[in-house]
């Protein structure tokens, strides 16, 4: 019985995260997930905002814009434009967020080093 309660709790947490992502206009699509590295393609709706967050479960990660006019905020720095192809390096535990300033859908790749 306790396993089913734990599974229900995990499912509820997953549904809550997905609802919050949808609200922000943010959709992560997994590319690879191995012991040393994880990569996702981030899809952003027009004018979407990925709220400030941090990753404590990785050593570092790279944020690489693919399309649209994106802006990134890292740490306490002011938001900066994130041109397509520019690589942003973010260390473990650093608060960061990004947004799509465009009326077109946008995308980026995030590569996490575990």
N, CA, C and O atoms as a DFTB+ gen file, in Angstrom:
456 C
 N C O
     1  1       0.821      -1.204       0.000
     2  2       0.000       0.000       0.000
     3  2       0.861       1.263       0.000
     4  3       0.541       2.229      -0.693
     5  1       1.956       1.263       0.776
     6  2       2.803       2.450       0.836
     7  2       3.457       2.749      -0.505
     8  3       3.697       3.915      -0.821
     9  1       3.751       1.721      -1.305
    10  2       4.313       1.951      -2.632
    11  2       3.332       2.683      -3.529
    12  3       3.728       3.576      -4.278
    13  1       2.064       2.321      -3.468
    14  2       1.089       2.989      -4.324
    15  2       0.881       4.436      -3.890
    16  3       0.661       5.303      -4.736
    17  1       0.948       4.713      -2.594
    18  2       0.842       6.087      -2.111
    19  2       2.038       6.899      -2.598
    20  3       1.882       8.038      -3.038
    21  1       3.235       6.311      -2.519
    22  2       4.442       6.992      -3.005
    23  2       4.349       7.245      -4.505
    24  3       4.717       8.321      -4.977
    25  1       3.863       6.269      -5.251
    26  2       3.717       6.429      -6.704
    27  2       2.701       7.522      -7.025
    28  3       2.912       8.316      -7.941
    29  1       1.606       7.564      -6.277
    30  2       0.599       8.607      -6.500
    31  2       1.168       9.980      -6.198
    32  3       0.895      10.941      -6.917
    33  1       1.963      10.079      -5.132
    34  2       2.586      11.341      -4.770
    35  2       3.558      11.797      -5.857
    36  3       3.597      12.976      -6.208
    37  1       4.338      10.857      -6.384
    38  2       5.290      11.170      -7.456
    39  2       4.544      11.626      -8.707
    40  3       4.952      12.589      -9.356
    41  1       3.452      10.941      -9.048
    42  2       2.642      11.324     -10.203
    43  2       2.034      12.713     -10.017
    44  3       1.970      13.501     -10.961
    45  1       1.589      13.006      -8.796
    46  2       1.009      14.313      -8.501
    47  2       2.066      15.409      -8.634
    48  3       1.785      16.478      -9.175
    49  1       3.291      15.147      -8.138
    50  2       4.384      16.114      -8.265
    51  2       4.713      16.371      -9.736
    52  3       4.929      17.513     -10.140
    53  1       4.750      15.305     -10.529
    54  2       5.048      15.422     -11.961
    55  2       3.968      16.249     -12.658
    56  3       4.280      17.115     -13.475
    57  1       2.712      15.987     -12.339
    58  2       1.603      16.730     -12.949
    59  2       1.666      18.208     -12.569
    60  3       1.388      19.080     -13.392
    61  1       2.033      18.481     -11.321
    62  2       2.151      19.873     -10.867
    63  2       3.253      20.600     -11.631
    64  3       3.068      21.738     -12.062
    65  1       4.408      19.937     -11.798
    66  2       5.517      20.533     -12.553
    67  2       5.115      20.798     -14.002
    68  3       5.410      21.860     -14.550
    69  1       4.439      19.824     -14.620
    70  2       4.012      19.994     -16.009
    71  2       3.026      21.145     -16.151
    72  3       3.089      21.892     -17.127
    73  1       2.113      21.301     -15.188
    74  2       1.146      22.393     -15.219
    75  2       1.850      23.740     -15.094
    76  3       1.494      24.694     -15.786
    77  1       2.850      23.823     -14.211
    78  2       3.598      25.065     -14.041
    79  2       4.385      25.397     -15.308
    80  3       4.440      26.556     -15.719
    81  1       4.989      24.394     -15.920
    82  2       5.724      24.621     -17.173
    83  2       4.786      25.116     -18.266
    84  3       5.121      26.041     -19.006
    85  1       3.617      24.503     -18.367
    86  2       2.646      24.914     -19.385
    87  2       2.208      26.360     -19.150
    88  3       2.050      27.130     -20.098
    89  1       2.014      26.717     -17.889
    90  2       1.621      28.084     -17.532
    91  2       2.686      29.086     -17.968
    92  3       2.366      30.191     -18.406
    93  1       3.958      28.690     -17.845
    94  2       5.066      29.564     -18.230
    95  2       5.326      29.539     -19.739
    96  3       6.101      30.352     -20.242
    97  1       4.684      28.613     -20.469
    98  2       4.921      28.505     -21.905
    99  2       6.215      27.806     -22.233
   100  3       6.825      28.050     -23.274
   101  1       6.630      26.930     -21.332
   102  2       7.932      26.265     -21.412
   103  2       7.721      24.762     -21.505
   104  3       6.993      24.185     -20.697
   105  1       8.359      24.119     -22.495
   106  2       8.230      22.673     -22.660
   107  2       9.606      22.050     -22.881
   108  3      10.202      22.235     -23.942
   109  1      10.124      21.305     -21.879
   110  2      11.407      20.619     -22.072
   111  2      11.203      19.270     -22.748
   112  3      10.335      18.494     -22.349
   113  1      11.996      18.997     -23.762
   114  2      11.921      17.727     -24.484
   115  2      13.273      17.031     -24.348
   116  3      14.290      17.550     -24.808
   117  1      13.285      15.867     -23.723
   118  2      14.533      15.152     -23.498
   119  2      15.220      14.731     -24.786
   120  3      14.567      14.289     -25.731
   121  1      16.534      14.868     -24.818
   122  2      17.350      14.436     -25.954
   123  2      18.197      13.243     -25.544
   124  3      18.222      12.219     -26.227
   125  1      18.898      13.389     -24.408
   126  2      19.767      12.316     -23.908
   127  2      19.837      12.438     -22.390
   128  3      19.826      13.541     -21.844
   129  1      19.909      11.307     -21.724
   130  2      20.078      11.307     -20.276
   131  2      20.945      10.113     -19.910
   132  3      20.485       8.971     -19.865
   133  1      22.221      10.413     -19.649
   134  2      23.180       9.376     -19.283
   135  2      23.793       9.735     -17.930
   136  3      23.504      10.793     -17.371
   137  1      24.623       8.867     -17.419
   138  2      25.206       9.075     -16.091
   139  2      25.967      10.393     -15.985
   140  3      25.920      11.038     -14.937
   141  1      26.663      10.810     -17.035
   142  2      27.517      12.000     -16.982
   143  2      26.866      13.267     -17.527
   144  3      27.276      14.376     -17.184
   145  1      25.854      13.103     -18.377
   146  2      25.308      14.267     -19.074
   147  2      23.823      14.074     -19.389
   148  3      23.356      12.960     -19.629
   149  1      23.101      15.190     -19.379
   150  2      21.687      15.204     -19.783
   151  2      21.504      16.401     -20.700
   152  3      22.062      17.467     -20.440
   153  1      20.742      16.247     -21.755
   154  2      20.468      17.357     -22.659
   155  2      18.980      17.406     -22.970
   156  3      18.327      16.375     -23.134
   157  1      18.458      18.628     -23.046
   158  2      17.060      18.825     -23.409
   159  2      16.960      19.935     -24.446
   160  3      17.802      20.830     -24.523
   161  1      15.906      19.842     -25.234
   162  2      15.534      20.932     -26.133
   163  2      14.397      21.662     -25.429
   164  3      13.377      21.059     -25.097
   165  1      14.571      22.941     -25.203
   166  2      13.565      23.750     -24.536
   167  2      12.742      24.457     -25.599
   168  3      13.282      25.207     -26.413
   169  1      11.439      24.220     -25.593
   170  2      10.532      24.906     -26.510
   171  2       9.801      25.993     -25.731
   172  3       9.242      25.738     -24.664
   173  1       9.813      27.200     -26.272
   174  2       9.194      28.344     -25.609
   175  2       8.121      28.951     -26.500
   176  3       8.374      29.268     -27.662
   177  1       6.944      29.108     -25.962
   178  2       5.875      29.771     -26.703
   179  2       6.229      31.245     -26.871
   180  3       7.093      31.754     -26.156
   181  1       5.581      31.935     -27.798
   182  2       5.830      33.372     -27.939
   183  2       5.638      34.093     -26.604
   184  3       4.675      33.838     -25.881
   185  1       6.558      34.988     -26.294
   186  2       6.519      35.798     -25.076
   187  2       6.531      34.979     -23.785
   188  3       6.127      35.479     -22.736
   189  1       6.987      33.736     -23.849
   190  2       7.041      32.874     -22.670
   191  2       8.182      33.282     -21.748
   192  3       9.171      33.870     -22.185
   193  1       8.032      32.964     -20.485
   194  2       9.040      33.277     -19.484
   195  2       9.303      32.035     -18.639
   196  3       8.382      31.500     -18.022
   197  1      10.548      31.576     -18.606
   198  2      10.946      30.488     -17.710
   199  2      11.438      31.166     -16.450
   200  3      12.483      31.817     -16.454
   201  1      10.694      31.017     -15.380
   202  2      10.983      31.705     -14.124
   203  2      12.391      31.386     -13.613
   204  3      12.971      30.354     -13.948
   205  1      12.914      32.281     -12.808
   206  2      14.222      32.081     -12.181
   207  2      14.185      30.769     -11.389
   208  3      13.259      30.516     -10.618
   209  1      15.204      29.953     -11.596
   210  2      15.309      28.649     -10.934
   211  2      16.787      28.301     -10.856
   212  3      17.622      29.040     -11.377
   213  1      17.118      27.200     -10.219
   214  2      18.511      26.764     -10.168
   215  2      18.569      25.254     -10.160
   216  3      17.600      24.581      -9.809
   217  1      19.717      24.730     -10.553
   218  2      19.936      23.289     -10.598
   219  2      21.036      22.939      -9.593
   220  3      22.196      23.308      -9.773
   221  1      20.656      22.229      -8.541
   222  2      21.620      21.813      -7.527
   223  2      22.092      20.388      -7.758
   224  3      22.958      19.890      -7.038
   225  1      21.525      19.733      -8.762
   226  2      21.821      18.315      -9.022
   227  2      22.827      18.106     -10.148
   228  3      23.065      16.971     -10.562
   229  1      23.423      19.195     -10.651
   230  2      24.410      19.085     -11.729
   231  2      25.631      19.937     -11.384
   232  3      25.542      20.852     -10.566
   233  1      26.773      19.634     -12.009
   234  2      27.987      20.431     -11.806
   235  2      27.860      21.783     -12.494
   236  3      28.230      22.820     -11.943
   237  1      27.324      21.745     -13.718
   238  2      27.155      22.961     -14.510
   239  2      26.247      22.643     -15.684
   240  3      25.883      21.492     -15.924
   241  1      25.894      23.692     -16.405
   242  2      25.173      23.436     -17.653
   243  2      25.361      24.576     -18.640
   244  3      25.738      25.694     -18.287
   245  1      25.084      24.244     -19.884
   246  2      25.176      25.189     -20.986
   247  2      23.772      25.501     -21.489
   248  3      22.935      24.606     -21.608
   249  1      23.521      26.762     -21.782
   250  2      22.262      27.208     -22.376
   251  2      22.605      27.760     -23.750
   252  3      23.402      28.691     -23.859
   253  1      22.012      27.197     -24.805
   254  2      22.356      27.567     -26.178
   255  2      21.086      27.888     -26.956
   256  3      20.358      26.971     -27.335
   257  1      20.800      29.158     -27.204
   258  2      19.603      29.539     -27.967
   259  2      19.662      29.020     -29.407
   260  3      20.707      29.050     -30.056
   261  1      18.517      28.546     -29.882
   262  2      18.416      28.035     -31.252
   263  2      17.591      28.925     -32.167
   264  3      17.865      29.019     -33.364
   265  1      16.575      29.582     -31.601
   266  2      15.694      30.393     -32.441
   267  2      14.964      31.434     -31.599
   268  3      14.912      31.341     -30.373
   269  1      14.415      32.408     -32.271
   270  2      13.655      33.520     -31.702
   271  2      14.593      34.506     -30.996
   272  3      15.807      34.307     -30.952
   273  1      14.013      35.551     -30.457
   274  2      14.794      36.560     -29.709
   275  2      14.659      36.218     -28.231
   276  3      13.658      36.540     -27.591
   277  1      15.689      35.557     -27.700
   278  2      15.671      35.136     -26.304
   279  2      16.507      36.074     -25.449
   280  3      17.395      36.774     -25.934
   281  1      16.194      36.064     -24.174
   282  2      16.928      36.845     -23.189
   283  2      17.198      35.927     -22.001
   284  3      16.341      35.119     -21.641
   285  1      18.366      36.038     -21.393
   286  2      18.737      35.169     -20.269
   287  2      19.185      36.031     -19.086
   288  3      19.817      37.073     -19.255
   289  1      18.839      35.567     -17.892
   290  2      19.288      36.200     -16.659
   291  2      20.074      35.146     -15.891
   292  3      19.574      34.046     -15.655
   293  1      21.296      35.476     -15.501
   294  2      22.150      34.542     -14.761
   295  2      22.633      35.222     -13.487
   296  3      23.215      36.305     -13.527
   297  1      22.381      34.566     -12.354
   298  2      22.787      35.124     -11.074
   299  2      22.102      36.453     -10.816
   300  3      20.915      36.611     -11.103
   301  1      22.842      37.406     -10.278
   302  2      22.272      38.718      -9.960
   303  2      22.453      39.717     -11.105
   304  3      22.121      40.894     -10.966
   305  1      22.979      39.240     -12.234
   306  2      23.188      40.125     -13.391
   307  2      21.852      40.531     -14.014
   308  3      20.842      39.844     -13.860
   309  1      21.872      41.643     -14.708
   310  2      20.685      42.084     -15.434
   311  2      20.456      41.152     -16.622
   312  3      21.402      40.539     -17.115
   313  1      19.212      41.039     -17.087
   314  2      18.946      40.216     -18.279
   315  2      19.749      40.722     -19.479
   316  3      19.932      41.925     -19.664
   317  1      20.225      39.764     -20.294
   318  2      20.960      40.108     -21.512
   319  2      20.345      39.362     -22.690
   320  3      19.763      38.289     -22.533
   321  1      20.488      39.953     -23.867
   322  2      20.035      39.268     -25.073
   323  2      20.850      37.993     -25.262
   324  3      22.040      37.945     -24.949
   325  1      20.191      36.970     -25.777
   326  2      20.822      35.668     -25.989
   327  2      20.726      35.321     -27.469
   328  3      19.789      34.640     -27.885
   329  1      21.685      35.782     -28.270
   330  2      21.637      35.527     -29.710
   331  2      21.717      34.031     -30.034
   332  3      22.331      33.252     -29.304
   333  1      21.098      33.663     -31.119
   334  2      21.138      32.271     -31.590
   335  2      22.589      31.823     -31.703
   336  3      23.416      32.507     -32.307
   337  1      22.893      30.656     -31.112
   338  2      24.229      30.092     -31.182
   339  2      25.169      30.503     -30.071
   340  3      26.205      29.869     -29.877
   341  1      24.829      31.560     -29.332
   342  2      25.665      31.996     -28.209
   343  2      25.571      30.945     -27.100
   344  3      24.485      30.436     -26.822
   345  1      26.696      30.620     -26.468
   346  2      26.711      29.630     -25.398
   347  2      26.842      30.352     -24.057
   348  3      27.729      31.186     -23.872
   349  1      25.950      30.020     -23.129
   350  2      25.981      30.578     -21.780
   351  2      26.322      29.453     -20.810
   352  3      25.682      28.401     -20.822
   353  1      27.328      29.675     -19.974
   354  2      27.802      28.690     -19.010
   355  2      27.234      29.041     -17.634
   356  3      27.375      30.172     -17.168
   357  1      26.594      28.072     -16.991
   358  2      25.946      28.310     -15.705
   359  2      26.415      27.240     -14.724
   360  3      26.271      26.047     -14.993
   361  1      26.972      27.655     -13.595
   362  2      27.486      26.701     -12.615
   363  2      26.382      26.229     -11.665
   364  3      25.323      26.846     -11.554
   365  1      26.667      25.118     -10.987
   366  2      25.724      24.518     -10.026
   367  2      25.174      25.568      -9.059
   368  3      25.916      26.379      -8.504
   369  1      23.863      25.529      -8.877
   370  2      23.226      26.374      -7.881
   371  2      23.068      27.836      -8.240
   372  3      22.607      28.620      -7.411
   373  1      23.438      28.231      -9.455
   374  2      23.306      29.629      -9.861
   375  2      21.879      29.906     -10.337
   376  3      21.416      29.270     -11.284
   377  1      21.185      30.831      -9.706
   378  2      19.832      31.167     -10.171
   379  2      19.889      31.722     -11.598
   380  3      20.769      32.512     -11.937
   381  1      18.948      31.299     -12.409
   382  2      18.892      31.771     -13.791
   383  2      17.480      31.583     -14.338
   384  3      16.681      30.824     -13.789
   385  1      17.196      32.274     -15.407
   386  2      15.919      32.155     -16.090
   387  2      16.075      32.684     -17.497
   388  3      17.095      33.282     -17.840
   389  1      15.058      32.461     -18.308
   390  2      15.119      32.970     -19.674
   391  2      13.725      33.243     -20.180
   392  3      12.733      32.741     -19.651
   393  1      13.676      34.052     -21.220
   394  2      12.380      34.416     -21.792
   395  2      12.483      34.573     -23.290
   396  3      13.548      34.860     -23.836
   397  1      11.363      34.381     -23.936
   398  2      11.244      34.586     -25.375
   399  2      10.606      35.950     -25.563
   400  3       9.441      36.139     -25.212
   401  1      11.338      36.890     -26.104
   402  2      10.829      38.244     -26.328
   403  2      10.079      38.368     -27.642
   404  3       9.539      39.428     -27.957
   405  1      10.046      37.297     -28.399
   406  2       9.487      37.289     -29.745
   407  2       8.009      36.880     -29.758
   408  3       7.508      36.262     -28.818
   409  1       7.340      37.236     -30.833
   410  2       5.956      36.775     -31.048
   411  2       5.959      35.434     -31.789
   412  3       4.904      34.913     -32.150
   413  1       7.149      34.889     -32.009
   414  2       7.310      33.581     -32.652
   415  2       7.775      32.566     -31.610
   416  3       8.406      32.943     -30.622
   417  1       7.471      31.280     -31.820
   418  2       8.000      30.264     -30.896
   419  2       9.534      30.285     -30.902
   420  3      10.158      30.610     -31.912
   421  1      10.120      29.937     -29.767
   422  2      11.561      29.914     -29.647
   423  2      12.039      28.576     -29.117
   424  3      11.245      27.767     -28.635
   425  1      13.344      28.348     -29.209
   426  2      13.911      27.087     -28.718
   427  2      15.346      27.311     -28.282
   428  3      16.020      28.239     -28.730
   429  1      15.791      26.431     -27.395
   430  2      17.181      26.422     -26.940
   431  2      17.543      24.995     -26.573
   432  3      16.674      24.147     -26.370
   433  1      18.832      24.749     -26.492
   434  2      19.338      23.465     -25.990
   435  2      19.961      23.743     -24.624
   436  3      20.657      24.741     -24.437
   437  1      19.703      22.854     -23.682
   438  2      20.396      22.910     -22.398
   439  2      21.126      21.592     -22.224
   440  3      20.542      20.516     -22.351
   441  1      22.432      21.697     -21.925
   442  2      23.279      20.526     -21.698
   443  2      23.739      20.577     -20.248
   444  3      24.390      21.537     -19.836
   445  1      23.407      19.555     -19.477
   446  2      23.722      19.489     -18.052
   447  2      24.853      18.493     -17.822
   448  3      24.764      17.341     -18.249
   449  1      25.910      18.926     -17.154
   450  2      27.011      18.056     -16.791
   451  2      26.776      17.623     -15.349
   452  3      26.728      18.445     -14.434
   453  1      26.629      16.301     -15.169
   454  2      26.275      15.770     -13.831
   455  2      27.504      15.567     -12.965
   456  3      27.387      15.130     -11.820
